[in-house]
Amino acid sequence: MFDNLSEKLDGALHKLKGHGQITEINIAETLKEVRRALLDADVNYKIAKEFTNNVKEKALGQDVLNSLKPGQLMVKLVKDELTQLMGGDAVGINLSGTPSVILMSGLQGSGKTTFSGKLANFLKNKKTKNPLLVACDVYRPAAIDQLHVLGEQLNIDVYSDKGNSDAVAIAKAGVAHAKANGHNVVIVDTAGRLGIDEQMMNEIGNIHAAIAPSETLFVVDSMTGQDAVNTAKAFNDVLDFDGVILTKLDGDTRGGAALSIKSVVDKPIKFIGTGEKMEAIDVFYPERMADRILGMGDVVSLVERAQEQFDEEEARKLQKKIAKNKFGFDDFLNQIQQIKKMGNMKDLLGMIPGASKALKGIDIDDDAFKGIEAIIHSMTPEERSNPSVLNASRKKRIAKGSGTTIQQVNQLLKQFDQMGKMMKMMQGGGGKKMMQMMGG
Ligand code: GDP
């Protein structure tokens, strides 16, 4: 996410930090580089210029040159400005009304249907919400099927009316269906076109008028750069929407859309999509995103993701197993599944301060665990629960079965052993011992 921009901003600010004495000249140079980094990230020229002007003004106002740590202060000013540019405070979605009606808009392929599923799942996980998905794409039967597949996968009801070509009528009937069946949230997925066209705009405008949503969301593919901003403008003119959803931020996006949309349409970005999986949805926090862009990580989000996956009952069981020395490879496999559910690896690592820079150029993908999983899958149940039985011939068989080498099998066993020791230590009042070991 934003790798290029991060790198360039880091370069610009790093220089400043490295200078023994900071002068007006190198502040000006830095700001020029910051501006260039923004332009390269596909941020609109006017916005980029305003950005650096604002930082400059604040730097002068705060007398950066005479401050204790001018470099750090400059980094802070850039971070604050990035946060402001992306919207300042996080803004939630309006769930008023019974049912609350959420309308999705956006071009075809922007990720509307995927996001409708993600949002429904996100709200369902809040326990008090019982969402209904409504399929209003009357032009592409496949889109209706896609929503049904998602609904089944997530165990969320979907309303559709395949023979009907009147999208407004379907939307209204969907809301009525929700009311009659005790759904307190309705998410209406609509048809999109490849580009802005009048018919599509009329249709979405009519649906909007007919169902009076409490929340209208505009979904946009962040990979489309400046186009994303133009599309947002066109949709906002018709719908006066409440918030923006930026999808595909997991890809190789330059980031311009995330940085420009707020100031062009003056509507907050509310969620981001960071992958094709249903779990790949994040509330958008401008400040946390600014931290990430500046390579400062986002530990808060990382912890939140971990908490979402945390199951107290499971954790208790696991604790007992560790105490009894019964933590086996099946449990290990289970842990890996949990981590994978938290999101794609690159994204997770990007939340650790400094990690994306340190890991630059190293290709980390979701297959990171593949070798480990293959090795464990090649073990017998007995071997998984009691790894001490693994002798040379068993290891050879496992390596062959998993398409790995004996060295890799040994390495995993060693890591597993170390992990076991560490967990045991953390358990039995060993927290202190552990701290001592780490020099604390
Ligand atoms: P719609 O036409 O607006 O309903 O778009 P879809 O929901 O069908 O999404 C179009 C494509 O983008 C699909 O292949 C999705 O899997 C993919 N997609 C949607 N959101 C994301 C995302 O956040 N990240 C990635 N990598 N792909 C996404």
Residues whose N, C-alpha, C, O or C-beta is under 5 A from the ligand:
A	BS01	GDP	L107 Q108 G109 S110 G111 K112 T113 T114 F115 T247 K248 L249 D250 G273 T274 G275 E276 A280
